[in-house]
Amino acid sequence: MSRLLNKDPVSKKLISGVSVKKLKVIPDERGNLMEILRADDPQFSKFGQVYLTTAYPDVVKAWHYHCLQDDNMTVLKGMVKIVLYDDRKTSPTKGSINEFFIGMNNRLLIHIPKKVWHGFKCISDEETMIVNIVTECYNYETPDEYRKPAHSTDIPYDWSRKDG
């Protein structure tokens, strides 16, 4: 099992199809501007919808994947640990785990391809806000979402804090 700590995401082995975009914050005396995803970015394939999700400190929202949808996630407020697990049978990175620490102190956009398990944990002392730009609209009648419990032993990952 490989593991990615995104201190330098370019030099680490990413799960096949995953990409990381460093987000640029442009400050001035009025505030900040930050572009998240553009139609000319390599992470962009098509637009489905944008949604906002939040989590309280120490809350884990995991595990799930999609068969049709790609995700493009970033954190607007707080800090989050986003974890990906590649369980795709034909993937060259099958069995790999990528772990990203993103948010106020590390502005990134994480592109998560379809069929890659993913979840996140709020690691800040305040509620976190995550925006997800997805390639498909949510289908209320037949959701494209497949789930496992956050602490499932099917995925070799421990959500607890790693001190040391």
LINKA-V275524 format. One record per backbone hydrogen bond with DSSP energy under -1.0 kcal/mol. CO is the residue of the C=O (numbers start at 1). NH is the residue of the N-H. If there is no record, write none. Layout:
CO_NH ; CO_NH
//
This chain:
2_97 ; 4_99 ; 5_7 ; 8_11 ; 15_18 ; 19_111 ; 21_109 ; 26_33 ; 28_31 ; 31_28 ; 33_26 ; 38_41 ; 41_44 ; 49_134 ; 51_132 ; 53_130 ; 55_128 ; 56_59 ; 59_122 ; 61_120 ; 63_148 ; 64_118 ; 65_146 ; 66_115 ; 70_135 ; 71_112 ; 72_133 ; 73_110 ; 74_131 ; 77_129 ; 78_104 ; 79_123 ; 80_102 ; 81_121 ; 82_100 ; 83_119 ; 84_98 ; 85_117 ; 86_95 ; 88_91 ; 91_94 ; 93_96 ; 96_86 ; 98_84 ; 100_82 ; 102_80 ; 103_106 ; 106_103 ; 107_23 ; 109_21 ; 110_73 ; 111_19 ; 112_71 ; 113_116 ; 117_85 ; 118_64 ; 119_83 ; 120_61 ; 121_81 ; 122_58 ; 128_55 ; 129_76 ; 129_77 ; 130_53 ; 131_74 ; 132_51 ; 134_48 ; 134_49 ; 143_145 ; 146_65 ; 149_152 ; 155_157
//
